[in-house]
Amino acid sequence: MLTCQKLLNKHTELWQKATIHPFLGQCKLGTIQPIQFNTWLVQDYLFVVEFTRLVARILNAAPVQHFDSILGGLNALKDELNWFRDKAAERNLDLSTIKQSTCQEYCNFLLEITEMSYPVQAVGLWAIELAYNQGWQLPGPMPEPYAEFANRWGNVAFTEYVRILEKQADSALETASETVEQQAESVFIQIAQLENSFWQMAFTGGQ
Ligand SMILES: Cc1ncc(C[n+]2csc(CCO)c2C)c(N)n1
């Protein structure tokens, strides 16, 4: 039987590339350039808008036992989108801009996930949230203004939320066919690659 932990164990190197990147390393060092950070901020807002639509569609496919966490996630997204708008305003950033190709590619992929079965969607949701939970946590405490961002996704409550998503994905996988297992693995791999590309996009963003 496939589990989330098995995916992490099998694709360690790929997952490291998704969660450990010079962008985050330079946030930790305080040496990230504003143009890089701002590129990430704007593009991530555009991503989170599409991610919100994904979560809404996952709710539609989920068993009622999984509603609590998904509805909680949607409620958190309401705050998150407003928070992104506040952060952008503080930095005088225009959020009504076009998506860079990597961001567009990731958003297109989110749409593809919505056409797959619930176990695959549950694995995708977990992996996307885990990528940020680990990515912002692994470097350790960051200096301001990055501490606020690191704490937002590295905090204990968010880690706990991601654990619940993992349990739900595992329980959905229990009855999954081999074909669905393969789809889930493929989605996990693509998310890891897209997460790495997203950091890379922001890192080279201003150039
Ligand atoms: C490229 C990219 N990948 C993953 C996330 C993670 N994420 C998406 S929405 C959200 C809010 C809480 O559910 C979080 C943490 C992201 N923001 N950007």
The ligand as an SDF file (V2000), in Angstrom:
LIG
                    3D

 18 19  0  0  0  0  0  0  0  0999 V2000
    4.4890   27.6630   -4.8180 C   0  0  0  0  0  0  0  0  0  0  0  0
    3.7970   27.3750   -3.5240 C   0  0  0  0  0  0  0  0  0  0  0  0
    3.7390   26.1190   -3.0860 N   0  0  0  0  0  0  0  0  0  0  0  0
    3.1070   25.8360   -1.9420 C   0  0  0  0  0  0  0  0  0  0  0  0
    2.5280   26.8240   -1.2030 C   0  0  0  0  0  0  0  0  0  0  0  0
    1.8710   26.4620    0.0930 C   0  0  0  0  0  0  0  0  0  0  0  0
    0.6180   27.0680    0.3470 N   0  0  0  0  0  0  0  0  0  0  0  0
   -0.3270   27.2700   -0.5870 C   0  0  0  0  0  0  0  0  0  0  0  0
   -1.6650   28.0480    0.0770 S   0  0  0  0  0  0  0  0  0  0  0  0
   -1.0180   28.0770    1.6020 C   0  0  0  0  0  0  0  0  0  0  0  0
   -1.7970   28.6680    2.7370 C   0  0  0  0  0  0  0  0  0  0  0  0
   -2.2990   27.7140    3.7340 C   0  0  0  0  0  0  0  0  0  0  0  0
   -3.1120   26.7490    3.2630 O   0  0  0  0  0  0  0  0  0  0  0  0
    0.2480   27.5210    1.5890 C   0  0  0  0  0  0  0  0  0  0  0  0
    1.0870   27.3770    2.7750 C   0  0  0  0  0  0  0  0  0  0  0  0
    2.6070   28.1410   -1.7020 C   0  0  0  0  0  0  0  0  0  0  0  0
    2.0600   29.2030   -1.0620 N   0  0  0  0  0  0  0  0  0  0  0  0
    3.2540   28.3920   -2.8610 N   0  0  0  0  0  0  0  0  0  0  0  0
  1  2  1  0
  2  3  1  0
  2 18  2  0
  3  4  2  0
  4  5  1  0
  5  6  1  0
  5 16  2  0
  6  7  1  0
  7  8  2  0
  7 14  1  0
  8  9  1  0
  9 10  1  0
 10 11  1  0
 10 14  2  0
 11 12  1  0
 12 13  1  0
 14 15  1  0
 16 17  1  0
 16 18  1  0
M  CHG  1   7   1
M  END
$$$$
